[in-house]
Amino acid sequence: LAAGWGDGAGTAWATSPGGCERVQSTADCTGRWLSSVPGNLPGDIEELLLDDNTIQVLGHASLLSYHQLKHLSLSKNRLELIEPGAFLGSQGLRVLSLADNLLFTNYSRTAAALSALPTLRTLDLAGNRLTEDMVSVLVLNLPSLESLSVARNIIMRLDSSVFTNLTQLLELNLEKNYIFEIDQAFEGLQRLQRLNIAYNYMPCIVDFGLTQLKVLNVSHNVIEWFLAFESDDLFELEVLDLSHNRLLFFPVLPRQSKLHSLLLKDNEMSFYQRLPNGTSLADVTVQFLLIDGNSTNITTVNLWDEVCYSNLSSLRLLDMSQNQFWYLPEGFLAKMPSLTHLKLNQNCLETFHLSEGDPLAMLTDLDLSQNRLAELRAGAGAVLPSLQLFNLSTNRLRVLPADVFTYTTKITTVDLSRNRLDLCPQPAVASEVESPPCVDIRGIATLTRLSLAGCGLRGLGGQHFRGTSLTHLDLSDNQEALSGDPGWLRDLAVTLRVLSLRNTSLSSAAVDFSAFRSLVALDLSGNSLTALPASLGSVKLRSLDLRDNCLPALPADVAQTPLARSLQELYLSRNPYNCCALGWWESLRRVEGLRVPDGREVTCGYGSRTLSAWALPEPVLRGCRWRAADLALLYLVLALPTCLTLLVAFAVVFLTLKQKLLKMVKSRCGASSPY
């Protein structure tokens, strides 16, 4: 297929349906239904993109004209063969992508062609149905490779013969294969820094000793054990991803490393020295049977020893979410003074103790949500001076330590949703000697985001938020929160930008929103609104949610209000609208810049039928017009007899009393006139 080219660099032309485009030194022929490499492209191109075509064979003369080629991409073709000699005219090629082809059919001849690339740095062979033996042949004569991807193939077992001679390799991607065993496959890769074995079937990793590796991703396997080689050598490891496996125990990490990110999400880990029933397993030992060739070693360890011998002083991110931890060993966090992000959500924690011995001075993000926390303890002197985000949602908390926020001078976000708690101050009750437990957030000047959804709050009033600068407040799923005087909300009118009052039993006139000049997003869904609050008309919201209410219609002039002119997103579905009173709906649909994401879900009632308001059938529209005409006629029919009756009655009375009335008028108003 011919392609036309302009003379100016950086300009692109396509003169035929199959033409390519040129941008500077790049020729883009992606998705042109090409069955071969175009032969009339400029000879000075350095990058050629032939992805998503139908090329089956790369012939020995296909690239002879392109001596400057450095980057060639042939992914998503039907490539079965690269003939030997195909790269003789492009020996300066540095990047080659052959992903998603059929190279398994003639892999040995393709390997001969690849051996003519002495400067190749990056090779992508993903998605070619290659076995480990095929991969070994394909990369055998590519000692210059620095990055290799063989992802999405059918590799099952790796040994030392697969990657022989790849002494310069820095990055290796093996994800989404069927690997269940690795036997010294990486020992000769002395420069390897990034290794990805995610989405395979590895059952364990024992004697991990790749000291030069910086990033290891073995997520989404079936790993039950991770044991690093016992050595005092410094490991360069910075990121270790063991998430989505079946780990039973906290991994045995290298004693000395540069680890800053440890990802352990979605495993089956716990600490076992103390069990919930009070049993101690401190003296229990476990034996490992290690078989290496003909030699067998039995190693006995005290697996329940919870002392961590690894140096984790550089660790900044620790994700232990979605496990089975019900406690943390004493001093566990003390070994992580640089920790900034700690995720312990979705575990079985019943208590969490912030002790003075755990100096988490750098911690900015602490997630304890979705546990069984009934108590949060903070020892004297336990401070979190850098904490910014504190998530305690979905626990069993009734109260927090009185001084938990005393030294958190940078806290901005607190999530207390779905805990059965009350806010301080509580109204005094004469019969109670002590006030009930409550959570005090007053005076937290840096606090901007607060979630109290589903906390069972009742009759909020007073000055619960005094001294805060809240911009985001979530009070949803508190059906009695607004049962008292909602005037306290006006204390936040100056700063509040996002407010959720979903499912709070809100009535149309309960809250005056006119003072909320900074408000941009308001959620009023799941309430009992029968009319749009009139005070909203002047508020310049960007997002408004009115779903699941009792609205029969919106005001007829709603499209002309400042609210409609500022709105960008409006939710309206699941309300009992009247199909014959949708003038407001048509007006809103014509408002420029307004988006109704659930517009096609908006329904209305017509008799006993529920119809889509998006496009009412013509018979329904005609019926609505007749109803309006019939109603006017009805008023006329009712008014006309009444008027006629009154007129006849007046005439009868006038004619009956005519003489008497004239005499009365004459007697009172008449006077004799002199001639």
Secondary structure, 3 states (H helix, E strand, C coil): CCCCCCCCCCCCCCCCCCCCEEECCEEECCCCCCCCCCCCCCCCCCEEECCCCCCCEECCCCCCCCCCCCEEECCCCCCCEECCCCCCCCCCCCEEECCCCCHHHHHHHHHHHHCCCCCCCEEECCCCCCCHHHHHHHCCCCCCCCEEECCCCCCCEEECCCCCCCCCCCEEECCCCCCCEEECCCCCCCCCCEEECCCCCCCEEEEECCCCCCEEECCCCCCCEEEECCCCCEECCCEEECCCCCCCCCCECCCEECCCEEECCCCCCCCCCECCCCCECCCCCEEEEEEECCEEEEEEECCCCCCCCCCCCCCCEEECCCCCCCCCCCCCHHHCCCCCEEECCCCCCCEEEECCCCCCCCCCEEECCCCCCCEEEECCCCCCCCCCEEECCCCCCCCCCCCCCCCCCCCCEEECCCCCCCECCCCCCCCCCCCCCCECCCCCCCCCEEECCCCCCECCCCCCCCCCCCCEEECCCCCECCCCCHHHHHHHCCCCCEEECCCCCCCCCCCCCCCCCCCCEEECCCCCCCCCCHHHHHCCCCEEECCCCCCCCCCCCHHHCHHHHHCCEEECCCCCEECCCCHHHHHHHCCCCCECCCHHHCEEEECCEEEECCCCCHHHHHHHHHHHHHHHHHHHHHHHHHHHHHHHHHHHHHHHCHHHHHHHHHHHHCCCCCC
